[in-house]
């Protein structure tokens, strides 16, 4: 065989690379298992044992293994396997533009920014491009002819590259570079913060063109701390504080109006602002000491249009800010401050911190000492000199940490922040300040949190399904193909080793969908071997000897294998481009798996098989039970296509009716919202829980938020989804919902379970085992991306089939078949989503399933089309109908074997793979079944009907019903 030396060399080198990559994972796991065996569940003893074992090394001759280095290099596990948090941070693009314009108040600029904010909600373009469009539109409407280089826009002292005569195009390019640089700066700040937290194997990536940063931290448990560290922009500012006497007349007047305008404000008609302020209990420089339960109502009142329109001149630009957290002596109240603002809301001191450290004041309280840079020191000196015997507020991200009274001027830029800190909170603040401030505010627009207990369950379920699926494949392929099946199994084992090794070497993260991708790659490997062995069997039945039969089997199978692999890779690439998080993991493993399948099952398997055959040894390609299966099967598919059309029309129309009548259950990644998987210590009634939570999640004006509670896996686990506070992406909103959830479920939770325990369940107690948050703008992006992914996949497949088969009729048949499969899957989901005991939401996982089905279905179709193309060249005497029937009938063995093994594999994952994958696998089950059907009865039939009339019909085959019809017509003539 040509090139066998090169293939063997590549296989050996690839094997050594993979071995080197996987050894650290094996060694780290070995050390941790040894420590667990000694320490059991005792965390202190475990750490002691780990400290002892970590000193050991393992010398393998070609490399030395150390635990600390091995841990750094071990294979990354995703959140669904290890637990942790994945967040998508969005940098406030409006803040970046404001900063570049030096917070200009030009009315054209402000209107353009307002319009951009609205346009961004339904736009695929990034913020700055939408801003340029809206700026031009406002400029034109007002007839102002304002240039971007104008001093009131971007032509200021901060942007020296922009000259007074710079064209708009030149300014746009400069601003794009500045925005990109700011996003890069934000990325570096976030990465530095995470490094300071000591997270193992974090994954921080920019999402190009969106102003977003994806952060994944496997193993992180203190979710609130992580969210706070990431979302804090570290915008440290110093403001003058207004006194109660300055603002009380306004607040009293506002208090009399609130009951009259309560409905439009969104508060109760009984709301009494002055009572909520509790001025008699005020012991600081604030303007209110509000109960925590009243803070939301006070926010609504102060931020209402009515309140803003009522403001007198002395507080026109006042900002009302909350204290950092309640004082230890007054834990149920939060202080409200009135901060003296200005027209552009620029702080008198916008501090750039040179250094910060944790310290203690004279009373032994934890504080943070800071040293400002030279510019900040000068501004701080001027501000303190101006405000002797007055209060100044030290704020971080518009939250007041402290508001001390200035005793005298502070000349050296040193200051101190106190805020009722714990040691950990103070250290986090120091880390945030030390990492530098973000160039703009940031918010968490999407978050996935998986508890460690659920992560371990996912590992166990994933590995069990993987082992069962692999054993099923091994048993079936050896049963069906005998000795040749053994070589196929060897190739698959090597393939599996390569997949894990390559994933580790490219630093890819293994996720639960990734495991599904690997298992599907094994199914593709079976398909590859089936194609080769079925062709080899045909050559043997044609009378060739074993060596020639295998040579021709590999030769004739190659075209179909390349086409099948190419279309599946095309689908996987589309998934990778448009998918997020776990879906990318699925796509990566599928791409690696398909490439390695080709190498091992086609090239390496060929080397191994011919090494045996060239020694004169035989190699069976069947067993006594399977030798003649499908050998002489011939079916008149084309003649019966009208019945298939009727069945397909019935299923398609029924699906469309069901979609119209029943609709779908959309997941929160398509609609926005939050969901929580909550574990209990006993079975709970999902319906009663849902009814109780709906009442609890009512808004202040009495409107009910959407809440759904559904059993998730076992009876003692619920998946709860809600759109309550859907537009509020703050950490405070997350905490409010978790508090309400805790209160609403308390009756079913173990006695004495605290809120903190509830928020982070583990094997020892009940509570939240995972949570997901998706902001509405991200949901729009995901929904749009999913639709684009499907369209892109269909377009790509159409073009590929057209290029490979040179006839548009084949492309049309393929696309109609794929559309048929997709519509039926959607119809089944719309019909059954209310009744099935597992998740049947339309979400990005479902889109991944649809694309996977399209990839499988087109792979199946390509095998048939490839045989039709071959017979078009070789069987000139056949009619077109006979040629199609012969082609489909001759590939039935391959179609059955591939579909059967793939369905067995998916069933194993569906049954044993855990609740998270059940809906995904159900879509695949339906898709594989109908994909197999459509390849034969839809795609091939459509291609035939559009190809007939091309001159093939006059040569009669004599076996199909279509040929009989042709003969009858000619006889009548």
Secondary structure as UniProt FT lines:
FT   TURN            2..3
FT   HELIX           4..39
FT   TURN            40..41
FT   HELIX           43..53
FT   TURN            54..55
FT   STRAND          57..59
FT   STRAND          64..66
FT   HELIX           67..73
FT   STRAND          76..77
FT   HELIX           79..82
FT   STRAND          84..91
FT   HELIX           93..100
FT   TURN            101..102
FT   HELIX           107..120
FT   TURN            121..122
FT   HELIX           127..142
FT   TURN            148..149
FT   TURN            151..154
FT   TURN            157..158
FT   TURN            160..161
FT   TURN            164..165
FT   HELIX           168..197
FT   TURN            200..201
FT   STRAND          203..207
FT   TURN            208..211
FT   STRAND          212..218
FT   HELIX           223..231
FT   STRAND          236..241
FT   HELIX           244..258
FT   TURN            259..261
FT   HELIX           262..265
FT   TURN            269..270
FT   HELIX           273..277
FT   HELIX           279..281
FT   STRAND          288..291
FT   HELIX           292..294
FT   HELIX           295..303
FT   HELIX           305..310
FT   HELIX           313..315
FT   TURN            316..317
FT   STRAND          319..323
FT   TURN            328..329
FT   TURN            331..332
FT   STRAND          333..339
FT   TURN            343..344
FT   STRAND          349..350
FT   STRAND          353..360
FT   TURN            362..363
FT   STRAND          366..372
FT   HELIX           374..386
FT   STRAND          391..396
FT   TURN            397..398
FT   STRAND          399..402
FT   STRAND          405..406
FT   STRAND          414..418
FT   HELIX           423..435
FT   STRAND          442..450
FT   HELIX           452..481
FT   HELIX           483..505
FT   TURN            506..507
FT   STRAND          509..510
FT   HELIX           512..541
FT   TURN            542..543
FT   HELIX           546..578
FT   HELIX           582..597
FT   HELIX           598..604
FT   HELIX           605..613
FT   TURN            614..616
FT   TURN            624..630
FT   TURN            637..640
FT   HELIX           641..662
FT   HELIX           668..671
FT   STRAND          673..679
FT   HELIX           686..696
FT   TURN            700..701
FT   STRAND          707..711
FT   TURN            715..716
FT   STRAND          717..722
FT   TURN            724..727
FT   HELIX           731..745
FT   HELIX           746..748
FT   TURN            751..752
FT   HELIX           755..759
FT   TURN            763..764
FT   STRAND          767..774
FT   HELIX           776..805
FT   HELIX           808..832
FT   TURN            833..835
FT   HELIX           844..874
FT   TURN            876..877
FT   HELIX           880..890
FT   HELIX           892..912
FT   HELIX           915..934
FT   HELIX           935..939
FT   HELIX           940..947
FT   TURN            948..949
FT   TURN            953..954
FT   HELIX           961..972
//
